[in-house]
Every structure is written in structure tokens, then in C-alpha cells.
Amino acid sequence: MKGNKLWKRVLLVLLLIIFILLSGNFIKNMLILNRLRDKVSEWNQKDNIYMKIETDSAIIQRYKKDNIEKTIIQHKKENLIYTQIIKEDIRFLFTEKGSEKTVATYKATSSDMSNMISDYTDTDNFLEKMLMLGSNISIENVNHKICYAISQKNNSNRFNPDGCKTNILYVEKETGLPIQQIIEFDEYKEINTYEYSFNTVSDEDLTIPDIAQYEEK
């Protein structure tokens, strides 16, 4: 009987230690992610932002100034460029595929306007939030910048591509801005890089292409 009681006490102590360690990790991650969320929110309040994302398959450039947004997506593996401009209540979508040029216009809605910098901590799903808080967050040096490395396994939230084994997002500690993402699949790895500048977007950057040069759809 005494032996059984001893084992129960040992087991309770071990469970208590595990609970404390898990709670400590959750609290630490919560504090880090809350700080990063606040920083991203501050950046998104700015009205003059340039962002460039380079993936294995495309180069994405986004411009924002005076409530005008412009996005250019250039595919690397095919001769295809999309340019979207949202100005006032109109959304222009220009497509260039080889020598073929088309343009379509739509009535812009509030859902068309999105934050320039995606809030990688944002989710209303309780399970995703718990998995995010349970992420492995460490400090690493990337491109001479001190970063948080937020590592997640499998498809633990909507920001992870289908089929990925590991998704590591490197976020600059000082600014809260993502600078690199490494996504590992079974047979290959994707590396995405991010660049930003503020108060550098000019009116010329937001110029609407000559519609006369495009076939209207």
C-alpha cells in the first residue's frame, strides 16, 4: 500500500511539473505573440507602405499610398503578370500573358482592401489559437537580424500550406515584421523572403496602365 501511495505521489508531482512547464511555455508564447500583433497593427496603420514577397514561383509587390493599393504578381515559371489596382470604388485587374493583354474592372468592396502586412498571429479559431500558443518559438539570427523563429508542425493553422511538414516563420524581434519563411514538404522545401519600406511609395508607383493597350473583358 505504501508503495502504491508513493508511486501516486511521484506521478502527481511529474504531472504537476509537466503542467507548469506547459503553462509557462503557453504564457511565454502568448506574451511574445501579443507584442508582435501590436507591432504589426502599428505598421498597418501607416498609409505609405511597400512590400515585396519572393517565393519559388512568383514575385509579389504591393504598394499603398493615399488609400490606393496596387499589387503586381509576376510568375517566374511562365510569362504571366497580374496587376491589381484599387482606387476609390473601382478595382482594376490587368492580365499580361505573353502578348495577350486584358483588363477587367469591378466595383471595389471592403473585402478587396486587405492589410498590407498579414497578421500571422490572428485567428478566431480556438483550436488554431491553442496550437499557435503551443508553437516552438526560439531566437535566431537571420540575415544579421535578431528574429523570433515561430515553428509549427503539419497543418496546425490556416497559414500553413496543405501537406507541409514544418512551417518556420522568421519575424524580426525589433519590428515584428516577417523576413523569411521556410516551408518543408516531404520531397522539397520552399523559401519565401520578405522586404519592406515605408514612406517611399510615389504617385508614379501607383500609375494605372493605359487601358487602351488592353482588351476589355
C-alpha positions in Angstrom: 0.0 0.0 0.0 2.8 2.4 0.9 4.4 1.6 -2.4 1.3 2.5 -4.3 0.8 5.7 -2.4 4.5 6.6 -3.2 4.0 6.0 -6.9 0.8 8.0 -6.9 2.7 10.9 -5.3 5.5 10.6 -7.8 3.0 10.6 -10.6 1.2 13.6 -9.3 4.5 15.5 -8.9 5.5 14.6 -12.5 2.1 15.7 -13.9 2.4 19.0 -11.9 5.9 19.6 -13.3 4.6 18.9 -16.9 1.6 21.2 -16.3 3.9 24.0 -15.0 6.3 23.7 -17.9 3.4 23.7 -20.5 1.7 26.6 -18.8 5.0 28.5 -18.7 5.5 27.9 -22.4 1.9 29.0 -23.3 2.3 32.2 -21.2 5.7 33.0 -22.8 4.3 32.5 -26.3 1.2 34.5 -25.5 3.3 37.5 -24.4 5.5 37.3 -27.5 2.6 36.9 -29.9 0.7 39.7 -28.3 3.7 42.0 -28.7 4.2 41.0 -32.3 0.4 41.5 -33.0 0.6 45.1 -31.7 3.7 45.8 -33.8 2.0 44.5 -37.0 -1.1 46.5 -36.2 1.0 49.7 -35.9 2.7 49.1 -39.3 -0.7 48.5 -41.0 -1.9 51.9 -39.7 0.6 53.6 -41.9 -0.6 54.9 -45.3 2.6 54.6 -47.3 3.9 51.1 -47.5 5.8 49.0 -50.0 6.2 45.2 -49.6 7.9 42.6 -51.7 7.5 38.8 -51.3 9.6 36.5 -53.3 8.6 32.8 -53.4 10.0 29.9 -55.5 7.2 30.6 -58.1 6.5 34.3 -58.0 7.5 37.8 -57.1 4.7 39.8 -55.4 5.0 43.6 -55.0 2.4 45.6 -53.1 2.1 49.4 -52.8 -0.2 51.5 -50.7 -0.5 55.3 -50.6 -3.4 57.7 -50.0 -5.9 54.8 -49.7 -4.8 53.4 -53.2 -3.5 49.9 -53.3 -1.5 48.3 -56.1 -0.4 44.6 -56.3 1.8 43.1 -59.0 2.2 39.4 -59.2 4.9 38.2 -61.6 5.1 34.4 -62.2 8.6 33.1 -62.6 7.8 29.9 -64.5 5.5 31.4 -67.1 5.2 34.6 -68.9 2.3 35.9 -66.8 1.8 39.1 -64.8 -1.2 40.2 -62.8 -1.6 43.8 -61.8 -4.4 44.9 -59.5 -5.2 48.5 -58.6 -7.9 49.5 -56.1 -8.7 53.2 -56.3 -11.8 54.8 -54.7 -14.6 52.4 -55.5 -13.0 50.7 -58.6 -10.8 47.6 -58.8 -8.8 47.2 -62.0 -7.3 43.8 -62.9 -4.8 43.8 -65.7 -3.5 40.5 -67.0 -0.5 40.1 -69.3 0.1 36.6 -70.7 2.7 36.7 -73.4 1.5 39.2 -76.0 -2.1 38.9 -74.8 -3.2 41.8 -72.6 -6.7 42.1 -70.9 -8.3 44.3 -68.3 -11.4 43.9 -66.2 -13.0 46.4 -63.9 -15.1 45.7 -60.8 -16.8 47.6 -58.1 -14.4 47.6 -55.2 -15.7 46.2 -51.9 -14.3 46.5 -48.4 -13.1 42.9 -48.6 -10.9 43.8 -51.5 -8.8 46.1 -49.3 -6.6 44.0 -47.0 -3.8 44.7 -44.6 -0.5 45.1 -46.3 1.2 43.0 -43.6 -0.6 39.9 -42.8 -1.2 39.3 -39.1 0.4 35.9 -38.8 -0.9 35.7 -35.1 -4.5 36.3 -36.0 -7.1 33.5 -35.8 -10.6 33.3 -34.3 -10.5 29.5 -34.3 -9.9 28.3 -30.7 -8.0 25.1 -31.7 -5.8 27.1 -34.1 -5.1 29.6 -31.3 -4.1 26.9 -28.9 -1.8 25.3 -31.5 -0.3 28.7 -32.2 0.4 29.2 -28.4 1.9 25.8 -28.4 4.3 26.6 -31.2 8.1 26.4 -30.7 9.3 30.0 -30.5 13.1 30.5 -30.3 15.6 33.3 -31.0 17.7 33.0 -34.2 19.9 35.3 -36.2 18.7 35.6 -39.8 20.5 37.9 -42.3 22.2 39.7 -39.4 18.8 40.4 -37.7 17.6 39.0 -34.3 14.4 37.1 -35.1 11.8 35.0 -33.4 11.6 31.7 -35.2 8.0 30.5 -34.9 7.9 26.8 -35.8 4.8 24.8 -36.4 4.3 21.2 -37.4 1.9 20.0 -40.1 -1.3 21.9 -40.9 -1.8 23.3 -37.4 -3.4 26.5 -38.7 -4.8 28.2 -41.9 -1.4 29.9 -42.6 0.3 26.6 -43.2 0.0 25.2 -46.8 -1.6 21.9 -47.3 0.8 19.0 -47.0 3.6 20.8 -45.2 5.6 19.0 -42.5 7.1 22.1 -40.9 6.5 25.8 -41.3 9.0 28.2 -39.8 8.3 31.9 -39.9 11.2 34.2 -39.0 10.0 37.5 -37.6 12.3 40.4 -36.7 12.2 40.8 -33.0 12.5 44.6 -33.0 9.9 45.4 -35.7 7.6 42.4 -35.7 7.9 42.1 -39.5 8.3 38.7 -41.1 11.5 38.5 -43.1 11.7 34.8 -44.1 9.6 31.7 -44.2 10.8 28.1 -44.7 8.1 25.5 -45.5 9.2 21.9 -45.7 7.3 19.2 -47.5 8.1 15.5 -47.9 10.2 16.0 -51.1 11.1 19.7 -51.3 11.4 22.9 -49.4 10.1 26.4 -50.1 11.8 29.6 -49.0 9.9 32.9 -49.1 11.6 36.2 -48.4 10.0 39.5 -47.4 11.1 43.1 -47.9 9.5 46.3 -46.7 9.9 50.1 -46.9 7.9 52.9 -45.6 7.2 56.4 -46.9 8.9 55.5 -50.2 5.8 54.9 -52.4 5.3 57.7 -55.0 2.4 58.6 -57.2 4.3 57.2 -60.1 4.3 53.8 -58.4 0.5 53.8 -58.4 0.1 54.8 -62.1 -2.8 52.9 -63.8 -1.6 51.3 -67.1 -3.0 52.7 -70.3 -6.3 50.8 -70.6 -6.3 51.5 -74.4 -3.4 49.0 -74.7 -5.6 46.2 -73.2 -8.6 44.3 -74.3 -11.5 44.8 -72.0 -13.2 41.7 -70.6 
